[in-house]
Amino acid sequence: MNTDMKKWMPFSSLTEQSSFLKQMKLNRLYCNKPILSDEQKEDINYILTHYLDRNLKVFYYDKYIRNIEGIAHLDLCNQLLIIGKTKINLQDITSILVK
C-alpha cells in the first residue's frame, strides 16, 4: 500500500505563468508621457537652478512614471540630470521635490 502524500506545485513554479503575470503588472503601470504646463516647467527649472547639489526626489517618465532620490548633478552639454549612476534626460522630468 502506497501512503505517499501527493506533492502540489507552488504557485511560483509555473514559469510561464509568473512571467506573464509580471508582464501584466508592467502593462497596467504603462502610461503616456504627461504634458507639462509652462508653470510646471518653470518650477522644475527654478529647483534645478537653485537647489542643485542637494538631496532631491525626481519623478521622470520612462514608459512608466519612475522616481529616484539623491544628490543631483547637471550635465548641460548632454541635457542630463545625474543622480548616482542614473542619467535622466531633462525633457523626461515630470516633477521634482526638494528633500
N, C-alpha and C positions, 0 to 999 in steps of 0.2 A: 504494500500500500504506500503510495506516494503522498507525503504530508508537507511537501514544499509549498510555501506561500507564493502566490503569483506576485511578481515584481511589476510595479507600474512605472512607466517612464515619467520623469518630472516634466513640467511644462517647458522648461528651457532646453530640453534635449532635442526638440524638433527644430533643427537649424533653419530650415526653410521658413517655418512659421515665425521664428524670432526675428529673422532678417526682414521679413515682410512687415512685421509689427513696428520695427524700428523705422522703416521707410514710411509707414503710415503716420507715425508720430511726427516725423520731419515734414511731411506733406501738410499736416494740419497747421504747423507753425509758419509755413511759407506765406509771405505777403509781398505785395507790390511796394516799390520804393516810395516812401512818403514824400509829398511835395511840401517844401518848407516855405513859409511866408517870409517876406522881407524882414519883418521884426525878429523872427526866429534866427535868420541868418545873421542879423546884426548882433543878437545876443551871443551866438556862438563865436563870432569874430571878437566881440568885447572880451569874453572869457579867455580866448586864446591869446589875445594881446596883453591882458592884464594879469592873468593867473598862470602863466606858463611856468614850468619847473615846480609845480605844486601838485599835490595829490588830487586828481580829477577822476570822475566817473563819466566815461564817454559811451554814449549809445550810438551805434552805427549800423548801417544796412549792408548785409552780405547775403542776399536772398532771404534772410531772416533778420529780425532786429536783434542784434547782439549787444553786449555791454562788456566793458573792461575797466578796471580801476587801477590807477597807478600814477607815477610821475610822468608827465607828458613832455615831449620834446618835439619841436617843429623842424621839418626839412622842407624849406620853402622852394628849393630848386626842383624837387620832385613832387611837391604839394602833398606831403605825407605828415601825419601825426604819428609819432612813435611812442608807444608805451611798452616798456620791456622789450620783448622781441616781436611784438605785434606792430605791423605797419598799416595804418588806416589812411585811405585816400580822403583828403579834406572834403571832397564832394559827397562822400558817403556818411558823414557825420549827421545825425539827426538831432541830438541834444547833448549838452554837457552840464554836469553838476560839479560844483567845487566842494571838495570834502574838507 
